[in-house]
């Protein structure tokens, strides 16, 4: 047990170092090419911090642990929207980018609705599930979602880079070193996430905690640690758009990419408990959207963040009681 705890601590250290390298590398690319922070957060950083979820999905699918895949994806999203954004907004009120409010949060809600619709309309089996056809559709949706912000911004990025290339205060930034930082950061996040998840799971199994609960809590929180640490460090460094883009982008990736790949490898059966948590995810996303029109517009204040943390606490307690 003591060894497990030491390995978990080492995992958290790797997560902190990896997140710092990832944020620094991504921020330098943003400055060098004058790319909007929100775009980097929604793509490179979101994909990088979702690496642990992707690894867990592939290994779990190959070992037949379907409940771990679903619990991991849904639980990680609940962590992103309730726990991490809640903590971030208590550190400092978060002003949400208009693209997040108008496009990406609604898309996150849409993604959850798509998953619910797919598994409820699975007429080929008496058990609600995501099959391989569903997985292919989800992967197509992921490709469209991932490509869209890049295609929309590409012309502006090129124009800004050309206009600022002569008198650019960031021209001395080494782009190859920045990419190297991102790669090393992702590797450290991956192994840090693995250590936290694996050894937390071993401890949970010692106490006979069900696989579904492990997926929704320990594994979900563990694999959300890269997003958590990356976002907190980004907020401290005042890269708020990078942090929020990372979280919302990860939510969409978890549902489209993670469940898409998982259901292609092996059909994913949904229990009524997973449906309840999926509906809670939809409600949580809707609450975040409504927060933008309550009180200070487009801002998650400390009081709103506290509400998110209370919802998350109730969710965790309900799982174990």
C-alpha positions, -999 to +999 in steps of 0.1 A: +000+000+000+028+024+009+045+017-025+012+025-043+009+059-025+045+068-034+038+060-071+007+081-070+028+110-056+054+105-084+025+105-109+013+139-096+049+153-098+051+142-135+017+157-142+028+191-128+061+192-147+044+179-179+016+204-177+041+233-172+061+222-203+029+218-224+016+252-215+049+269-221+054+252-254+018+259-265+020+296-253+052+301-273+036+288-305+007+311-298+030+341-295+053+331-324+025+327-350-001+350-334-026+321-331-056+327-308-050+310-274-085+295-276-076+277-309-045+261-293-065+251-263-092+235-283-068+215-305-031+208-295-035+212-257-069+194-256-056+165-277-024+163-256-041+163-222-067+137-235-038+113-241-044+094-208-081+089-216-071+076-250-045+051-236-070+039-209-096+034-236-074+013-258-060-009-230-095-013-214-111-022-247-085-049-254-090-063-219-128-062-221-133-036-194-160-017-213-175-001-181-141+015-174-141+032-208-176+047-205-171+057-168-138+073-177-152+094-206-183+106-187-166+110-154-137+130-169-161+154-185-179+159-152-145+166-136-137+191-164-169+211-162-177+209-125-145+203-106-118+220-127-138+250-139-152+254-104-117+255-089-104+278-117-132+303-112-125+304-074-089+312-081-099+339-104-133+347-122-132+333-157-143+354-187-154+330-214-145+336-250-175+342-273-166+312-294-168+290-263-203+303-254-218+304-289-202+273-304-181+249-283-202+246-251-233+239-272-213+214-292-203+197-260-240+195-250-248+182-285-221+155-282-236+142-250-270+142-266-256+122-296-242+095-272-276+093-254-295+090-287-272+064-301-273+040-271-311+044-266-318+037-303-297+005-304-325-018-316-303-047-325-298-057-288-319-058-257-290-040-240-284-003-248-250+001-263-227+019-287-216-004-316-189-002-342-211+018-367-218+043-339-180+045-333-173+053-369-199+081-369-184+095-337-149+095-352-162+114-383-177+139-359-144+142-341-125+149-373-150+176-383-149+192-349-111+191-347-106+205-382-133+233-381-115+258-358-083+254-377-099+260-411-118+290-397-087+307-383-061+297-408-064+327-431-063+352-401-033+333-387-013+336-420-023+373-424-013+381-388+020+363-391+029+381-423+020+415-410+039+411-377+069+391-390+091+422-395+085+439-362+078+409-340+089+410-304+086+372-303+106+364-334+135+349-313+112+322-300+126+288-310+097+269-326+114+236-326+122+239-289+085+248-282+073+217-301+099+196-281+084+210-249+049+200-260+060+165-269+079+160-236+050+175-217+025+151-233+048+121-225+051+132-189+013+138-186+007+103-201+030+085-176+019+107-147-017+099-155-009+062-158+008+062-124-021+080-107-048+059-124-031+025-121-021+027-085-053+044-074-072+015-090-050-010-072-059+007-039-096+008-048-096-029-057-082-037-023-114-022-009-137-041-034-150-009-051-170-018-083-154-012-118-182+012-127-175+034-097-137+032-102-142+044-138-165+073-129-144+085-100-107+073-095-099+067-132-119+097-144-104+121-119-069+105-125-071+109-163-086+144-159-054+154-139-035+165-170-065+189-179-067+200-142-030+207-137-026+223-172-056+245-167-046+256-132-011+265-144-026+283-175-049+303-152-020+312-129+000+324-160-031+343-171-036+321-202-074+317-194-085+311-230-059+283-233-073+267-201-110+269-209-103+259-245-084+229-232-113+218-209-142+223-234-122+208-262-113+178-240-150+173-232-159+170-269-129+148-276-138+124-247-172+118-262-164+117-299-128+104-300-126+083-268-160+066-270-157+064-308-124+044-307-136+024-277-168+013-295-150+004-327-127-019-307-155-034-287-192-027-283-199-005-252-230-015-232-247+013-212-263+007-178-291+028-163-265+043-139-244+055-169-275+071-184-281+090-152-245+103-152-248+112-189-279+132-182-261+149-153-233+158-178-259+174-201-274+193-172-240+205-160-232+217-196-265+235-197-259+251-163-225+264-176-243+279-206-270+295-185-243+310-162-232+332-191-266+350-190-269+352-152-252+380-133-220+391-150-223+381-186-199+355-201-182+352-167-179+323-143-176+341-110-165+327-077-200+321-065-209+303-097-177+282-093-188+273-058-221+260-072-203+238-097-181+224-069-212+216-048-229+198-077-197+178-082-195+169-044-231+157-044-224+136-075-193+119-059-212+113-026-241+097-045-218+073-062-205+059-030-236+061-008 
